[in-house]
Amino acid sequence: MLGKKLEEKQENQRNFYNMALTKTQRRERIRKRIRKTISGNSSNPRLSVFRSNKEIYAQLIDDLNGRTIVTASSREKSINGSTKIENSTLVGKLIAERSIEAGIKTVKFDRGGYLYHGRVKSLADGAREGGLKF
């Protein structure tokens, strides 16, 4: 009997913590959990993705030296797809092209707390098509 009450109490606590989070707080918690395990260096940088409602941005970051190596975004003039998913694929290809010019072929993918589908997945697929290895 005591075990069942304890289980109910723990279940209620789990439900309370999950319900109390907003969407951005949940994403931030996931992002921090990912960043604990992923760290980039100059030879194998971190490919960081940020997605807003309209645009998508990608950066190659050297965390040891604290500097950004290469960037690409859907706001650039050369990116002109008809949908946001097409733009994401083009951004992935662009970041791959720029990183290969900089001498980088392998990266660690940091999805930034976003789910791996839709625009984030199409950016990763575009980067793979462009020649980056994850």
N, C-alpha and C positions, 0 to 999 in steps of 0.2 A: 504493500500500500504506500509506504513512504517513497519507494522508487517511482511510482506512477505520478505522485504529486511533484516530485523533483523534476521529472521529465516534462510535465505540463508547465512548470515554472520556466524551465529553460526554453521551451517552445514559445512561450509568451514573450520572453525577452528577445529571442531571435526575430519574431514578427515585429516587435516594437522597433528594433534597430533598423530593420529593412524598410519599414513603412516611414520612419522618420527622415530618411534621406531624400533629398531632392535629386533630380537627374544629374545636376552638375556635381553635387557632393559625391554621388555614386561613381561618376566618371573619374573624379579626382582620386578617390580611394583606389580604384582599379589602376589608374596611372601610376600612383606611388608604388603599388605592389609590383607593377611591371618594371619600374625604374630601379627597384632594389636588385634585380637580376641582370639588367642590361646596362652596360657601360661601354662607350666607344673609345677607341684610340686612333692614332693617326693612320695606321695601316688597315684597321677594321672599324670604321666609324659607325655611329648610330644613325640610322635613317629615321628621323622623327617626322611624324605626320600631325598636322593640325587641320581640322575641318571646321569651317564656319557654315552658316546656312547657305551662303552663295558660293564661296570660294574654297579651295583646298591648297595647302602649303606643305612643302617638304624641304627638309634640311639634312645635310650630312654634318654631324657634330662630333668633334674630338673632345670627349669629356675630360681627358687627362690634362690637356692644355687649355680647356675652356674656350674653344673657338669654333666657329662655324666654317666649314670648308667649302660647301657648295649649297646653293639654294635654288628652288624653282617654285613657281606658284601659278595658279590659273589666272592671275591678273595680268600676266605678261601678254604682250601684243601677239606673240607667235602662237598662243593657245587660243583657238577659236572653234571648239567643237560645238555641236548644237545642243548637247545635254551636259549635265554636270558629271555624269559617269564618263562620257567621252573626254571631257576636260581632264578628269582625274587620270585616265589612261595616258593622255598626252603629257601631263605633268610627270608621270612616272617615267616615260620614255625620255623626257627632257633631263630629269635629274640623273638618269643612267648615263646619258650622253655626256653630260658635264662632269660626272664623277670619273668616267673612263678617261676623259681628257686630262683630269687631275691625277690620273694614275691609280685610281681606286676601283677594284673589281668586286670585293666582298664587303658586305655591310651587315649590321645587326638591325633588324626591323623593329621599330618602336611604334606601335599603333596608337599610342597616346591615350589609352583608356577607351577608345572607340571599339565597337564590335568589328570583327574582321568580316565584313560583307559590304556590299554596295560600293561607295566611292573609295573607301580605304582598300578594299580588295582589288578594285580596278587599278588604283595607283600602284599597288604591289605587283600586279600582273604586268603593267606597263613597264615597270622598272626591270622585271625579269626579262621581258621581251627585249629591252634595250641592252641587256648584257650583264646586269648586276646579279650577283649570287648572294642569297640570304643564308 
